[in-house]
Amino acid sequence: MTEQSLIEGLRNGDDSAFRELVDTRQGLVFNTVLGLLQNQEDAEDVTQEVFIKVFESIGQFKGGAALSTWIYRIAVTRSLEHLRMKKRKKRFAYLTSLFGDDNEPLHEPKEFNHPGIQLDNREKGRILFREIAKLPENQKIAFVLHKLECLSYQEVADIMHTTVAAVESLIHRARQNLRKTLMEFYKQQH
């Protein structure tokens, strides 16, 4: 099915078009969301939300960019909304726990291991993903889309509604920040 016929099928509410969309784009959406959220269960939930949003709002798709670019935008937006919601819940849990015995947050994040990392590099990958999660939002998005999803600077710029130069700058600053924090981490370990 061509992209145009897929879009038309989606606009007409065709179930087979929706199935094809999910079958062909599920991997890219899940990997993007997983790279941003760093939690497999959350990534699965948000991936489902992304496809529901795509189905519900396909009429708003103008065709100015590729369908996959539009879907990436939705995936990034939904991921960021999820992270913000999770932070609000965590702050609330922390405030609630102030009245407890140990003054510790009730909900600690689970350790994240990206499924694409080899077992012998798992510890290094866990540390890297922890530091990626600490990057400023735009740096994290640009870094994940370019380095983990292997999108070009132009594709990342389209998804983020910015210029290629801005994406290059974000990725450069993300690398600098990661290099600095990882060097500090490893100095502390030795």
Secondary structure, 3 states (H helix, E strand, C coil): CCHHHHHHHHHCCCHHHHHHHHHHHHHHHHHHHHHHHCCHHHHHHHHHHHHHHHHHHHHHCCCCCCHHHHHHHHHHHHHHHHHHHHHHHHHHHHHHHCCCCCCCCCCCCCCCCCCCCCHHHHHHHHHHHHHHHHCCHHHHHHHHHHHHCCCCHHHHHHHHCCCHHHHHHHHHHHHHHHHHHHHHHHHHHC
